[in-house]
Amino acid sequence: MNQATPNNATKKVHFISLGCPKNLVDSEIMAGTLLKEGFEVVGDHGDADTVIVNTCGFIEDSKKESIQRILEMAELKKTGQLKKVVVAGCLTQRYKDDLVQGLPEADLFVGSGEFQNIAKILKNSDQGDQKRTFFNLPTYLQEEATPRVNSQPGHRAYLKISEGCMKRCAFCAIPLIRGNLQSRTIANIVNEAKLLAAGGVKELIIISHDFTDYGWDLRRKNPEAKESPVELLKALTEVEGIQWIRLLYLYPDGITPEMIELMKNNKKLVKYFDMPLQHVNDEVLKKMNRKMTRKEIEEALRIIRTEIPDAVIRTQFIVGFPGETQEQFEELLEFIAEQQFDRVGCFQYSPEENTPGGKMTDQIDDATKQARFEAVMEVQQNISRDKHRAFIGKTVEVLVEGFSEETDLLLQGRTSQQAPDIDGVVLINDGQANVGDMVKVLVTDSMEYDLIGEIVVE
């Protein structure tokens, strides 16, 4: 995370934030809380005496990465470089006692229901408190006044609008970790957006577990509550200084004609639909406890493309879900080729404890899952390559992010069709611009996921 130093700092803390952007916002809140209480947040673990590993516990690979990073930091304690390793986040919340027993190398364990108290926990530990574990129900919901350090480049920020999830997909452990849906009020969210805009943020990236369910819990408690996806978007588009509003995680069964109409006609709302479809075969969808059929999915895609022809559609699929036959997989593969999605993510099914999918007896072997994953990605790579070639000769608006991650000889930016960290970028090989500038770029070449071009001076 970006370095930030308060007056009279007493302890130096470094964050390792793993997993999704929602977890990253939790890290930013912990950092803001610590700064407010006199700690120093540093950008390198070599400068820290405390490291907080904010873990992910979503799928097997993310669990392994979390454990690996914890053990790496614990090794630094042996050299005397670090004094404390704190394990926080979803993995901690999910496995509690098992993790505490299995990782004696760590000093403190803070669940997703206690992370907001991190400053108090560290201070008490420094004063000799022997308590190592801090768990509670994940009912904490941030407010606009919650201290937070934006770890992203200054021109963009994630805006978390809710916690938990009301869906009960058979493959997902999120409700077990994060609890049921809890929505922030529109006023609360808009006030935070105004603070971010005042700090120079131009792009808001709206995150939750399902944007289309936003406000359902508040409306259930109070039928007169105004909180809904459309009303929230209307309010956010009125925030001065914000130029792009990007929505992530829109479940297709909640995308309404009113929402599409608003996104079609408001320039601030990026024409980008991030919709996790997971599969397309009706039997597999039912087994996953998804609430749409193939016919309904195709209708939702048709409406979006009819109303907003230039809309970018990003989706993800799971291959190797228990019982998925070769025929059902081939139906998925044909569907991807037919639909020509702009972006596709693919996951090999990971059986999770205490989920319906994890208890199913017809699990699929790893070799089959790997082969199906590779087949999906091969089809999508060809689609992506063709779609990017179509941009050659066109001029696109690009938000400049800084030097390329590959070389400081090139600038790097994104179009409105590219979300940070999950999509490709635009590499700029001619012209000058500052970080956060909006520039016009003539696309001169393309790769599978990236565009290459030069700044056009108007």
C-alpha positions as CSV (number, residue, x, y, z in Angstrom):
1,M,0.0,0.0,0.0
2,N,1.1,3.6,-0.5
3,Q,3.2,5.0,2.3
4,A,1.6,7.5,4.6
5,T,3.0,8.9,7.9
6,P,1.2,10.5,10.8
7,N,2.7,12.7,13.4
8,N,4.3,11.0,16.4
9,A,4.2,7.5,14.8
10,T,4.9,4.8,17.3
11,K,4.9,1.6,15.2
12,K,5.6,0.8,11.6
13,V,3.0,-1.5,10.0
14,H,3.1,-3.1,6.5
15,F,0.0,-4.6,4.8
16,I,-0.1,-7.6,2.5
17,S,-3.6,-7.6,1.1
18,L,-4.7,-10.7,-0.7
19,G,-7.9,-11.6,-2.6
20,C,-10.6,-9.4,-4.0
21,P,-11.0,-5.6,-4.0
22,K,-13.5,-5.9,-1.1
23,N,-10.7,-7.3,1.0
24,L,-8.5,-4.5,-0.1
25,V,-10.9,-1.9,1.2
26,D,-10.8,-3.6,4.5
27,S,-7.0,-3.3,4.5
28,E,-7.5,0.4,3.6
29,I,-9.8,0.9,6.6
30,M,-7.3,-0.9,8.9
31,A,-4.6,1.4,7.6
32,G,-6.7,4.5,8.1
33,T,-7.6,3.4,11.6
34,L,-3.9,2.8,12.5
35,L,-2.8,6.2,11.1
36,K,-5.5,7.9,13.1
37,E,-4.2,6.2,16.3
38,G,-0.5,7.2,15.7
39,F,0.9,4.2,13.8
40,E,2.9,4.5,10.6
41,V,1.9,2.5,7.5
42,V,4.9,1.6,5.3
43,G,5.1,0.3,1.8
44,D,7.9,-2.3,2.4
45,H,7.9,-5.1,4.9
46,G,11.6,-4.5,5.3
47,D,10.8,-1.2,7.0
48,A,8.1,-2.6,9.3
49,D,8.1,-4.1,12.7
50,T,4.5,-5.4,12.3
51,V,3.1,-7.1,9.2
52,I,-0.6,-7.6,8.7
53,V,-1.5,-10.3,6.2
54,N,-5.1,-9.7,5.2
55,T,-6.0,-13.2,3.9
56,C,-8.4,-14.6,1.3
57,G,-10.3,-17.9,2.0
58,F,-12.4,-18.1,-1.1
59,I,-10.9,-21.1,-3.0
60,E,-8.1,-23.5,-2.5
61,D,-5.4,-21.6,-4.4
62,S,-6.1,-18.4,-2.5
63,K,-5.9,-20.3,0.8
64,K,-2.5,-21.7,-0.2
65,E,-1.2,-18.2,-1.2
66,S,-2.4,-16.8,2.1
67,I,-0.6,-19.5,4.2
68,Q,2.5,-19.1,2.1
69,R,2.7,-15.4,2.7
70,I,2.1,-15.8,6.4
71,L,4.9,-18.3,6.7
72,E,7.2,-16.0,4.6
73,M,6.6,-13.2,7.1
74,A,7.0,-15.5,10.1
75,E,10.5,-16.4,8.8
76,L,11.5,-12.7,9.1
77,K,10.6,-12.9,12.8
78,K,13.4,-15.4,13.3
79,T,16.0,-12.8,12.0
80,G,14.6,-10.2,14.3
81,Q,13.5,-8.0,11.4
82,L,9.8,-8.3,12.4
83,K,8.3,-8.3,15.8
84,K,4.7,-9.3,15.0
85,V,2.8,-11.1,12.3
86,V,-0.9,-10.5,12.3
87,V,-3.3,-12.7,10.4
88,A,-6.5,-11.1,9.4
89,G,-9.3,-11.5,6.8
90,C,-11.5,-14.2,5.4
91,L,-9.3,-17.2,5.9
92,T,-9.0,-16.2,9.6
93,Q,-12.7,-15.8,10.0
94,R,-13.5,-19.0,8.2
95,Y,-11.1,-21.4,10.0
96,K,-10.7,-19.7,13.3
97,D,-9.4,-22.3,15.8
98,D,-7.8,-24.6,13.1
99,L,-5.7,-21.7,11.8
100,V,-4.6,-20.6,15.3
101,Q,-3.5,-24.1,16.1
102,G,-1.8,-24.7,12.7
103,L,0.1,-21.4,12.7
104,P,1.9,-20.9,16.0
105,E,4.3,-18.7,14.1
106,A,1.7,-15.9,13.9
107,D,1.1,-13.6,16.9
108,L,-2.5,-12.3,16.4
109,F,-5.5,-13.5,14.6
110,V,-8.2,-11.0,13.6
111,G,-11.4,-12.1,11.9
112,S,-13.5,-10.1,9.4
113,G,-15.8,-9.1,12.3
114,E,-13.1,-7.4,14.3
115,F,-10.7,-5.8,11.8
116,Q,-12.1,-2.3,12.5
117,N,-10.6,-2.6,16.0
118,I,-7.1,-3.3,14.7
119,A,-5.5,-0.2,16.5
120,K,-6.9,-1.2,19.9
121,I,-5.8,-4.8,19.4
122,L,-2.2,-3.9,18.5
123,K,-1.9,-1.3,21.3
124,N,-3.2,-3.8,23.9
125,S,-0.8,-6.4,22.5
126,D,2.1,-4.0,22.8
127,Q,1.2,-3.4,26.5
128,G,1.4,-7.1,27.3
129,D,-2.1,-8.4,26.6
130,Q,-1.7,-12.1,26.0
131,K,-4.9,-12.5,24.0
132,R,-4.2,-13.8,20.4
133,T,-7.6,-14.3,18.8
134,F,-10.2,-11.7,18.0
135,F,-13.4,-13.0,16.4
136,N,-16.9,-11.8,16.1
137,L,-19.9,-12.0,13.8
138,P,-19.1,-10.2,10.5
139,T,-21.7,-7.4,11.1
140,Y,-19.4,-4.4,10.8
141,L,-20.5,-1.9,8.1
142,Q,-18.3,1.1,7.3
143,E,-19.6,4.7,7.3
144,E,-18.4,7.7,5.4
145,A,-16.5,8.9,8.4
146,T,-14.6,5.6,8.7
147,P,-10.8,6.3,8.5
148,R,-9.5,4.9,5.2
149,V,-6.3,5.2,3.1
150,N,-6.8,4.8,-0.6
151,S,-4.1,2.3,-1.8
152,Q,-4.9,2.8,-5.4
153,P,-3.4,5.5,-7.7
154,G,-4.9,8.8,-6.7
155,H,-7.3,9.1,-9.6
156,R,-9.2,5.9,-8.9
157,A,-10.8,4.2,-5.8
158,Y,-12.9,1.2,-4.9
159,L,-16.2,2.1,-3.3
160,K,-17.8,-0.7,-1.2
161,I,-21.5,-0.3,-1.0
162,S,-22.5,-3.4,1.1
163,E,-21.2,-6.4,2.9
164,G,-22.3,-10.1,2.8
165,C,-24.5,-11.8,0.3
166,M,-28.1,-13.0,0.1
167,K,-27.4,-15.5,-2.7
168,R,-26.7,-19.1,-1.7
169,C,-24.8,-20.5,-4.7
170,A,-23.8,-24.1,-4.1
171,F,-20.1,-23.5,-4.8
172,C,-19.6,-20.4,-2.7
173,A,-18.5,-20.0,1.0
174,I,-18.9,-16.2,1.1
175,P,-22.1,-16.1,3.2
176,L,-20.3,-18.4,5.7
177,I,-17.5,-15.9,5.9
178,R,-19.1,-12.5,5.4
179,G,-22.6,-13.2,6.5
180,N,-25.9,-12.0,5.0
181,L,-26.4,-8.9,2.9
182,Q,-25.9,-5.5,4.7
183,S,-26.3,-2.4,2.6
184,R,-25.0,1.0,3.3
185,T,-27.4,3.9,2.9
186,I,-27.3,6.0,-0.3
187,A,-26.4,9.1,1.8
188,N,-23.6,7.3,3.5
189,I,-22.1,6.0,0.2
190,V,-22.5,9.4,-1.6
191,N,-20.8,11.2,1.2
192,E,-17.8,8.9,0.9
193,A,-17.8,9.3,-2.9
194,K,-17.6,13.1,-2.4
195,L,-14.7,12.8,-0.1
196,L,-12.9,10.6,-2.6
197,A,-13.7,13.0,-5.4
198,A,-12.3,15.9,-3.3
199,G,-9.1,13.9,-3.0
200,G,-8.7,13.7,-6.8
201,V,-10.5,10.5,-7.6
202,K,-11.9,10.5,-11.1
203,E,-13.0,6.8,-11.4
204,L,-15.2,5.1,-8.8
205,I,-15.2,1.3,-9.0
206,I,-18.4,0.1,-7.2
207,I,-17.9,-3.2,-5.4
208,S,-20.1,-5.6,-3.4
209,H,-20.9,-9.3,-3.6
210,D,-23.8,-8.6,-5.9
211,F,-24.6,-5.0,-7.0
212,T,-28.1,-5.9,-8.2
213,D,-29.1,-6.9,-4.7
214,Y,-28.1,-3.6,-3.2
215,G,-30.7,-2.2,-0.8
216,W,-32.8,-5.3,-0.6
217,D,-32.2,-5.6,3.2
218,L,-33.0,-2.0,3.9
219,R,-36.2,-2.1,1.8
220,R,-37.2,-5.2,3.6
221,K,-36.9,-3.5,7.0
222,N,-38.5,-0.3,5.7
223,P,-40.8,-0.4,2.7
224,E,-40.2,3.3,2.2
225,A,-36.5,3.0,2.0
226,K,-35.1,4.5,-1.3
227,E,-32.0,2.3,-1.5
228,S,-31.9,0.4,-4.8
229,P,-29.3,-0.1,-7.5
230,V,-30.8,2.5,-9.9
231,E,-31.3,5.2,-7.2
232,L,-27.8,4.7,-6.0
233,L,-26.4,5.1,-9.5
234,K,-28.5,8.3,-10.0
235,A,-27.1,9.8,-6.8
236,L,-23.5,8.9,-7.6
237,T,-23.6,10.4,-11.1
238,E,-24.3,13.8,-9.5
239,V,-21.0,13.7,-7.5
240,E,-18.8,16.5,-9.0
241,G,-15.4,15.5,-10.2
242,I,-16.2,11.8,-10.9
243,Q,-15.8,11.0,-14.6
244,W,-16.2,7.2,-14.7
245,I,-18.4,5.0,-12.5
246,R,-17.6,1.3,-13.1
247,L,-19.8,-1.5,-11.7
248,L,-18.4,-4.9,-10.8
249,Y,-20.3,-8.0,-9.9
250,L,-23.8,-7.6,-11.5
251,Y,-25.6,-10.9,-11.3
252,P,-27.6,-11.2,-14.5
253,D,-30.9,-12.0,-12.9
254,G,-31.0,-8.6,-11.3
255,I,-30.2,-6.4,-14.3
256,T,-33.4,-4.5,-15.1
257,P,-34.5,-2.5,-18.1
258,E,-34.4,0.7,-15.9
259,M,-30.8,0.0,-15.0
260,I,-29.8,-0.6,-18.6
261,E,-31.6,2.6,-19.7
262,L,-29.7,4.6,-17.1
263,M,-26.4,3.2,-18.1
264,K,-27.1,3.8,-21.7
265,N,-27.9,7.5,-21.3
266,N,-25.5,8.7,-18.6
267,K,-22.0,9.4,-19.7
268,K,-20.4,8.9,-16.3
269,L,-21.7,5.3,-16.2
270,V,-19.1,3.1,-17.9
271,K,-20.8,0.8,-20.5
272,Y,-19.2,-2.2,-18.8
273,F,-21.2,-5.2,-17.5
274,D,-19.3,-7.5,-15.2
275,M,-21.7,-10.5,-15.0
276,P,-20.6,-13.8,-13.5
277,L,-22.7,-16.4,-15.4
278,Q,-20.8,-19.4,-14.1
279,H,-22.3,-21.8,-16.6
280,V,-25.0,-22.1,-19.3
281,N,-26.4,-25.6,-19.1
282,D,-29.7,-25.6,-17.3
283,E,-29.0,-28.7,-15.2
284,V,-25.6,-27.4,-14.0
285,L,-27.1,-24.0,-13.3
286,K,-29.8,-25.6,-11.2
287,K,-27.3,-27.7,-9.3
288,M,-25.2,-24.6,-8.7
289,N,-28.4,-23.0,-7.2
290,R,-28.2,-20.2,-9.8
291,K,-31.5,-18.5,-10.5
292,M,-31.5,-18.3,-14.3
293,T,-31.9,-20.6,-17.2
294,R,-29.9,-20.5,-20.4
295,K,-32.9,-18.9,-22.2
296,E,-33.1,-16.1,-19.5
297,I,-29.3,-15.5,-19.7
298,E,-29.5,-15.2,-23.5
299,E,-32.4,-12.7,-23.2
300,A,-30.5,-10.6,-20.7
301,L,-27.5,-10.5,-23.1
302,R,-29.7,-9.7,-26.0
303,I,-31.3,-6.7,-24.3
304,I,-27.9,-5.3,-23.2
305,R,-26.5,-5.6,-26.7
306,T,-29.6,-4.2,-28.4
307,E,-29.8,-1.1,-26.1
308,I,-26.1,-0.5,-25.7
309,P,-24.3,-2.0,-28.8
310,D,-20.9,-0.9,-27.6
311,A,-21.3,-2.4,-24.2
312,V,-18.4,-4.5,-22.9
313,I,-19.5,-7.7,-21.3
314,R,-17.2,-9.5,-18.9
315,T,-18.1,-12.8,-17.4
316,Q,-16.7,-15.8,-15.6
317,F,-17.4,-19.5,-15.7
318,I,-16.7,-22.5,-13.5
319,V,-15.6,-25.7,-15.1
320,G,-15.6,-29.1,-13.4
321,F,-18.5,-28.5,-11.1
322,P,-19.6,-31.8,-9.6
323,G,-21.4,-33.9,-12.2
324,E,-20.6,-31.7,-15.2
325,T,-20.6,-34.1,-18.1
326,Q,-18.5,-33.7,-21.2
327,E,-21.6,-32.9,-23.2
328,Q,-22.6,-30.1,-20.7
329,F,-19.1,-28.7,-20.9
330,E,-19.1,-28.7,-24.7
331,E,-22.4,-26.8,-24.5
332,L,-20.6,-24.1,-22.4
333,L,-17.7,-24.0,-24.9
334,E,-20.0,-23.5,-27.8
335,F,-21.9,-20.8,-25.9
336,I,-18.7,-18.9,-25.3
337,A,-17.7,-19.1,-29.0
338,E,-21.2,-18.1,-30.0
339,Q,-21.6,-15.1,-27.6
340,Q,-18.1,-13.6,-28.3
341,F,-17.7,-12.1,-24.9
342,D,-15.3,-9.2,-24.5
343,R,-13.7,-10.7,-21.4
344,V,-13.9,-14.2,-19.9
345,G,-12.5,-15.4,-16.6
346,C,-12.5,-19.2,-15.9
347,F,-12.1,-21.0,-12.6
348,Q,-11.6,-24.7,-12.0
349,Y,-14.2,-25.8,-9.4
350,S,-12.7,-25.9,-5.9
351,P,-14.8,-28.0,-3.4
352,E,-15.3,-25.9,-0.3
353,E,-16.1,-27.2,3.2
354,N,-19.7,-26.7,4.4
355,T,-21.0,-25.8,1.0
356,P,-23.6,-27.9,-0.9
357,G,-21.1,-28.3,-3.8
358,G,-18.4,-29.6,-1.5
359,K,-20.7,-32.3,-0.2
360,M,-21.6,-33.6,-3.6
361,T,-20.4,-37.1,-4.4
362,D,-19.8,-36.7,-8.1
363,Q,-16.6,-34.6,-7.9
364,I,-14.6,-34.3,-11.1
365,D,-10.9,-35.2,-11.2
366,D,-8.2,-32.4,-11.4
367,A,-6.9,-33.5,-14.8
368,T,-10.4,-33.1,-16.4
369,K,-10.9,-29.7,-14.8
370,Q,-7.5,-28.6,-16.1
371,A,-8.2,-29.8,-19.6
372,R,-11.6,-28.0,-19.6
373,F,-10.0,-24.8,-18.2
374,E,-7.4,-24.8,-21.0
375,A,-10.1,-25.4,-23.7
376,V,-12.1,-22.4,-22.5
377,M,-9.1,-20.1,-22.4
378,E,-8.0,-21.2,-25.9
379,V,-11.4,-20.3,-27.3
380,Q,-11.5,-17.0,-25.4
381,Q,-7.9,-16.0,-26.4
382,N,-8.8,-16.2,-30.0
383,I,-11.9,-14.1,-29.5
384,S,-9.9,-11.5,-27.5
385,R,-7.2,-11.3,-30.1
386,D,-9.8,-10.6,-32.9
387,K,-11.6,-8.1,-30.8
388,H,-8.4,-6.2,-30.0
389,R,-7.3,-6.2,-33.7
390,A,-10.6,-4.4,-34.5
391,F,-9.4,-1.4,-32.5
392,I,-6.4,-0.7,-34.8
393,G,-6.9,2.6,-36.5
394,K,-9.4,3.8,-34.0
395,T,-9.0,6.7,-31.5
396,V,-10.0,5.8,-27.9
397,E,-10.1,7.8,-24.6
398,V,-7.5,6.6,-22.1
399,L,-7.0,7.3,-18.4
400,V,-3.3,7.4,-17.9
401,E,-2.0,5.3,-15.0
402,G,1.8,5.9,-15.2
403,F,4.7,4.0,-16.6
404,S,4.2,0.5,-17.9
405,E,4.8,-2.4,-15.5
406,E,7.1,-3.9,-18.1
407,T,9.3,-0.8,-18.9
408,D,9.5,2.8,-18.0
409,L,10.0,3.6,-21.7
410,L,6.2,3.3,-22.2
411,L,3.2,4.9,-20.5
412,Q,0.3,2.7,-19.5
413,G,-3.4,3.5,-19.2
414,R,-6.9,2.1,-19.6
415,T,-9.9,2.7,-21.7
416,S,-13.4,2.7,-20.1
417,Q,-13.6,-0.9,-21.4
418,Q,-10.7,-2.1,-19.2
419,A,-11.1,-2.6,-15.4
420,P,-7.9,-2.3,-13.3
421,D,-6.1,-5.5,-12.4
422,I,-8.4,-7.9,-14.2
423,D,-8.4,-6.6,-17.8
424,G,-5.7,-5.6,-20.2
425,V,-4.1,-2.1,-20.6
426,V,-3.2,0.4,-23.3
427,L,0.5,0.8,-23.8
428,I,1.4,4.3,-25.1
429,N,4.6,4.4,-27.1
430,D,4.4,8.1,-28.3
431,G,3.4,11.2,-26.5
432,Q,3.5,12.7,-23.0
433,A,0.9,12.8,-20.2
434,N,0.6,12.9,-16.4
435,V,-0.9,10.2,-14.2
436,G,-4.6,10.8,-14.0
437,D,-4.9,12.6,-17.4
438,M,-7.6,11.7,-19.8
439,V,-6.0,11.6,-23.3
440,K,-7.0,10.5,-26.8
441,V,-4.9,7.6,-28.1
442,L,-4.7,6.3,-31.7
443,V,-4.5,2.5,-31.6
444,T,-1.6,1.3,-33.8
445,D,-1.2,-2.3,-32.7
446,S,-2.8,-4.9,-30.5
447,M,-2.1,-8.1,-28.5
448,E,-4.3,-10.7,-27.0
449,Y,-5.3,-8.5,-24.1
450,D,-3.6,-5.2,-24.6
451,L,-3.7,-2.3,-27.0
452,I,-0.8,-0.2,-28.2
453,G,-1.0,3.4,-29.5
454,E,0.1,7.0,-29.5
455,I,-1.4,10.1,-27.9
456,V,-3.3,12.3,-30.4
457,V,-2.9,16.0,-29.7
458,E,-6.1,17.8,-30.6
